[in-house]
């Protein structure tokens, strides 16, 4: 499971940074991962949370951004969706407010600027 070694290296480097900069605190770590990396995001989150216990990074949040820009979600284990259930919030690409249309008892969320019909 290479997710463990990735998380361990990440925590080691960031803990070193915090030790060298005691006035700094890391609350969020953003990691960009390519689509073809074959990294299991959920496993990486699990490893990160396990390894950060009793370190300067304990309590910090790991956010994983997919680098292809085409994914339907951004973020991490919470799955920060780009448009789903984000009506009225700004699009992560262009800032336009996300819209929702209802049809057949279901909803479709979209950015009227980025997702033109």
Secondary structure as UniProt FT lines:
FT   HELIX           2..20
FT   TURN            22..23
FT   STRAND          28..33
FT   HELIX           35..37
FT   HELIX           41..51
FT   TURN            52..54
FT   TURN            56..59
FT   STRAND          61..66
FT   TURN            67..68
FT   STRAND          73..74
FT   TURN            77..78
FT   STRAND          80..81
FT   TURN            84..85
FT   TURN            87..88
FT   TURN            92..94
FT   STRAND          97..103
FT   TURN            104..105
FT   STRAND          106..111
FT   TURN            112..114
//
